[in-house]
Amino acid sequence: MLLIPSIDLRGGKCVRLLKGDFNAETRYEFTPDELMWRYQRLGASWLHLVDLDSARDGGLSRDNPNRTLIAQLAAPRAVALQVGGGIRSREALDDLFAIGVARAVIGSAAVERREEVTEWLAVYGPARICLAFDVRIDAQQVPRLAIRGWQQETSLSLWDAVAAFENSGLKHVLCTDIERDGALAGPNLALYAEALRRFPDIRWQASGGVGTAADLSALAARGVPAAISGKALLEARISTEELRTFLPNV
């Protein structure tokens, strides 16, 4: 299983939100550049960047300080960048790829404009597009999607959302259990096991809840291809030795 370190950007700073709540923010003193090189030295081959401002407000404007940071991080080609947050147009995709981003993460647009996103998969190829579906588990244990920076609930299930793209060549799907995000309480293993059962050909990325090396091992044991971790790595809750198994360039 591949471990992908995550950096969340808000106002040009490294932050973490608790359960997607913009009012429950922890700000870190590390600069994004420091973190990128730190993770590269640990052996990371990919880095996941989230532009929280664009995710909430929509659009990836050129005067957004996060956009400037993303361009700076992409320039050295130290690691492959996977970037999400507010990507809702071909123009935004072209801009990211032009500055060196390796893969774009599409969230709300995949729910609101499925046909258009299907075209993006055809134009750019499935290796360069990852769909991000953020879910809350309802009373019937069905994962229901939330969009617009997790601010808007929908009745659409994760399973129906992924099935809608089955004939598009979709390869990468990032799924975040919102209630576990930033909580360090362990990933939703049942969710990812069911995701793999239903869609075994998807390269699933598990996000939310990773707090220990045991969490990573549990995901790997269930066959999850990749895991996203932000807070646990920021706070050094997993030792360098424990990380070695999941970072290919060590």
C-alpha positions as CSV (number, residue, x, y, z in Angstrom):
1,M,0.0,0.0,0.0
2,L,1.2,3.5,-0.9
3,L,1.2,6.2,1.7
4,I,0.5,9.7,0.4
5,P,1.2,12.5,2.8
6,S,-1.3,15.3,2.8
7,I,-1.0,19.0,3.2
8,D,-4.1,21.2,3.6
9,L,-3.7,24.8,2.6
10,R,-5.8,27.7,3.9
11,G,-4.7,31.3,3.3
12,G,-1.3,30.1,2.3
13,K,-0.7,28.2,5.6
14,C,-0.6,24.6,6.6
15,V,-3.7,23.7,8.5
16,R,-5.9,20.7,9.5
17,L,-9.6,20.8,10.0
18,L,-11.5,18.5,12.4
19,K,-14.3,16.6,10.6
20,G,-14.3,19.1,7.8
21,D,-15.3,22.0,10.1
22,F,-13.7,25.3,9.0
23,N,-14.2,26.6,12.6
24,A,-12.2,23.7,14.0
25,E,-8.8,24.5,12.5
26,T,-5.4,23.7,13.7
27,R,-2.6,25.8,12.2
28,Y,0.9,24.5,11.9
29,E,4.2,26.4,11.9
30,F,5.7,24.3,9.1
31,T,5.7,25.9,5.7
32,P,4.4,23.8,2.8
33,D,7.9,23.8,1.3
34,E,9.4,22.5,4.5
35,L,6.9,19.7,4.7
36,M,7.3,18.7,1.0
37,W,11.0,18.3,1.4
38,R,10.6,16.5,4.8
39,Y,8.2,14.0,3.2
40,Q,10.5,13.6,0.1
41,R,13.4,12.7,2.4
42,L,11.2,10.2,4.2
43,G,10.6,8.5,0.8
44,A,7.3,9.8,-0.4
45,S,6.7,9.6,-4.1
46,W,3.4,11.5,-4.1
47,L,2.1,14.4,-2.1
48,H,-1.6,15.3,-1.8
49,L,-2.4,19.0,-1.6
50,V,-5.8,20.4,-0.8
51,D,-6.7,24.0,-1.4
52,L,-9.4,24.5,1.3
53,D,-10.2,28.1,0.3
54,S,-11.1,27.0,-3.3
55,A,-12.9,23.9,-2.0
56,R,-15.2,26.1,0.0
57,D,-15.6,29.1,-2.2
58,G,-15.2,27.5,-5.6
59,G,-12.6,28.2,-8.3
60,L,-8.9,28.3,-8.4
61,S,-8.1,32.0,-9.0
62,R,-4.6,33.2,-9.8
63,D,-4.6,35.6,-6.9
64,N,-5.2,32.8,-4.4
65,P,-2.1,32.5,-2.2
66,N,-2.6,28.7,-2.3
67,R,-2.3,28.7,-6.1
68,T,1.1,30.4,-5.8
69,L,2.3,27.9,-3.3
70,I,1.1,25.0,-5.4
71,A,3.1,26.4,-8.4
72,Q,6.2,26.7,-6.1
73,L,5.9,23.2,-4.8
74,A,5.4,21.7,-8.3
75,A,8.5,23.5,-9.8
76,P,11.3,21.3,-8.3
77,R,9.5,18.0,-9.4
78,A,10.7,16.6,-6.0
79,V,7.5,14.5,-5.7
80,A,4.5,14.0,-7.9
81,L,1.7,16.4,-6.8
82,Q,-1.9,15.4,-6.5
83,V,-4.0,18.6,-6.1
84,G,-7.6,19.1,-5.2
85,G,-10.0,21.9,-4.1
86,G,-12.3,23.9,-6.2
87,I,-11.4,22.4,-9.6
88,R,-14.6,22.9,-11.6
89,S,-13.5,23.8,-15.1
90,R,-11.2,22.7,-18.0
91,E,-9.3,26.0,-17.4
92,A,-8.5,25.1,-13.9
93,L,-7.2,21.7,-15.0
94,D,-5.1,23.2,-17.8
95,D,-3.6,25.7,-15.3
96,L,-2.6,23.0,-12.8
97,F,-1.1,20.7,-15.4
98,A,0.8,23.6,-16.9
99,I,2.5,24.4,-13.6
100,G,3.6,20.7,-13.2
101,V,0.8,19.1,-11.2
102,A,0.7,15.4,-11.9
103,R,-2.9,14.5,-11.0
104,A,-6.0,16.7,-10.3
105,V,-8.6,15.7,-7.8
106,I,-12.2,16.4,-8.8
107,G,-14.8,16.6,-6.0
108,S,-18.0,18.6,-6.3
109,A,-18.0,18.7,-10.1
110,A,-18.0,14.9,-10.3
111,V,-21.4,15.1,-8.6
112,E,-22.9,18.2,-10.1
113,R,-21.5,17.9,-13.7
114,R,-20.9,14.2,-14.3
115,E,-21.0,14.3,-18.1
116,E,-18.4,17.1,-18.2
117,V,-16.1,15.2,-15.8
118,T,-16.5,12.1,-18.0
119,E,-15.2,14.2,-20.9
120,W,-12.2,15.3,-18.7
121,L,-11.3,11.7,-18.1
122,A,-11.3,11.1,-21.8
123,V,-9.3,14.2,-22.6
124,Y,-6.6,14.0,-19.9
125,G,-6.6,10.3,-19.3
126,P,-7.6,8.4,-16.1
127,A,-4.0,8.5,-14.7
128,R,-4.3,12.3,-14.3
129,I,-7.7,12.5,-12.8
130,C,-8.8,11.3,-9.4
131,L,-12.4,11.7,-8.2
132,A,-12.8,12.6,-4.6
133,F,-16.0,11.5,-2.8
134,D,-16.4,12.7,0.8
135,V,-19.0,10.8,2.8
136,R,-20.9,10.8,6.0
137,I,-22.4,7.4,7.1
138,D,-26.2,7.6,7.6
139,A,-28.3,5.7,10.0
140,Q,-28.7,2.8,7.6
141,Q,-24.8,2.7,7.2
142,V,-25.0,4.1,3.7
143,P,-22.1,6.5,2.8
144,R,-23.8,9.7,1.6
145,L,-21.9,12.3,-0.3
146,A,-21.2,15.9,0.9
147,I,-19.9,18.5,-1.5
148,R,-18.7,22.1,-1.7
149,G,-16.0,21.7,0.9
150,W,-18.2,19.3,2.9
151,Q,-20.7,22.2,3.5
152,Q,-23.6,20.7,1.4
153,E,-25.2,17.3,2.1
154,T,-26.6,15.2,-0.7
155,S,-28.7,12.1,-0.9
156,L,-26.4,10.4,-3.4
157,S,-24.6,7.3,-2.1
158,L,-20.9,6.7,-2.7
159,W,-21.8,3.5,-4.6
160,D,-24.1,5.2,-7.1
161,A,-21.6,8.0,-7.6
162,V,-18.8,5.6,-8.5
163,A,-21.1,3.4,-10.6
164,A,-22.0,6.5,-12.7
165,F,-18.4,6.5,-14.0
166,E,-17.9,2.8,-14.5
167,N,-17.7,3.1,-18.3
168,S,-15.4,6.2,-18.3
169,G,-12.1,4.4,-17.6
170,L,-12.1,5.8,-14.0
171,K,-9.0,4.6,-12.2
172,H,-8.4,6.7,-9.0
173,V,-11.0,7.4,-6.3
174,L,-10.2,9.1,-3.1
175,C,-12.8,8.5,-0.4
176,T,-12.9,10.5,2.9
177,D,-15.0,9.5,5.9
178,I,-15.6,13.1,7.1
179,E,-16.5,12.1,10.7
180,R,-13.0,10.5,11.0
181,D,-11.0,13.2,9.2
182,G,-8.5,14.8,11.5
183,A,-9.7,12.8,14.5
184,L,-6.9,10.2,14.6
185,A,-9.5,7.6,15.7
186,G,-8.7,5.0,13.0
187,P,-10.0,4.6,9.4
188,N,-13.4,3.2,8.5
189,L,-12.1,-0.2,7.5
190,A,-15.6,-1.5,6.8
191,L,-16.2,1.3,4.3
192,Y,-13.1,0.6,2.3
193,A,-13.6,-3.2,2.4
194,E,-17.0,-2.7,0.9
195,A,-15.6,-0.2,-1.7
196,L,-13.1,-2.8,-2.8
197,R,-15.7,-5.5,-2.9
198,R,-18.0,-3.4,-5.1
199,F,-15.3,-1.9,-7.3
200,P,-12.2,-4.0,-7.2
201,D,-10.6,-2.4,-10.2
202,I,-10.5,1.1,-8.7
203,R,-7.3,2.3,-7.2
204,W,-9.0,3.5,-3.9
205,Q,-7.3,6.1,-1.7
206,A,-8.5,5.8,1.9
207,S,-8.7,9.1,3.8
208,G,-9.7,10.0,7.3
209,G,-8.8,8.6,10.7
210,V,-5.2,7.3,10.2
211,G,-3.4,7.9,13.5
212,T,-0.9,5.0,13.9
213,A,1.2,2.6,12.0
214,A,-1.4,-0.1,12.9
215,D,-4.0,1.8,11.1
216,L,-1.9,1.8,7.9
217,S,-1.2,-1.9,8.4
218,A,-5.0,-2.6,8.8
219,L,-5.8,-0.8,5.5
220,A,-3.0,-2.6,3.7
221,A,-4.2,-6.0,5.1
222,R,-7.6,-5.3,3.4
223,G,-6.0,-4.6,0.1
224,V,-6.5,-0.8,0.0
225,P,-4.1,0.5,-2.7
226,A,-3.3,3.9,-1.1
227,A,-3.9,5.8,2.1
228,I,-3.8,9.6,2.7
229,S,-2.4,10.9,6.0
230,G,-2.1,14.4,7.2
231,K,-2.3,15.1,10.9
232,A,-0.6,11.9,12.0
233,L,2.4,12.8,9.9
234,L,2.4,16.5,10.8
235,E,2.5,15.5,14.5
236,A,5.0,12.7,14.0
237,R,2.7,10.1,15.5
238,I,4.2,7.4,13.3
239,S,7.9,6.8,13.5
240,T,10.3,6.9,10.5
241,E,10.9,3.2,10.9
242,E,7.2,2.4,10.9
243,L,6.7,4.5,7.7
244,R,9.3,2.7,5.7
245,T,6.9,-0.1,4.6
246,F,4.6,2.4,3.0
247,L,7.0,4.9,1.4
248,P,8.5,3.4,-1.8
249,N,11.5,5.7,-2.2
250,V,13.1,5.1,1.3
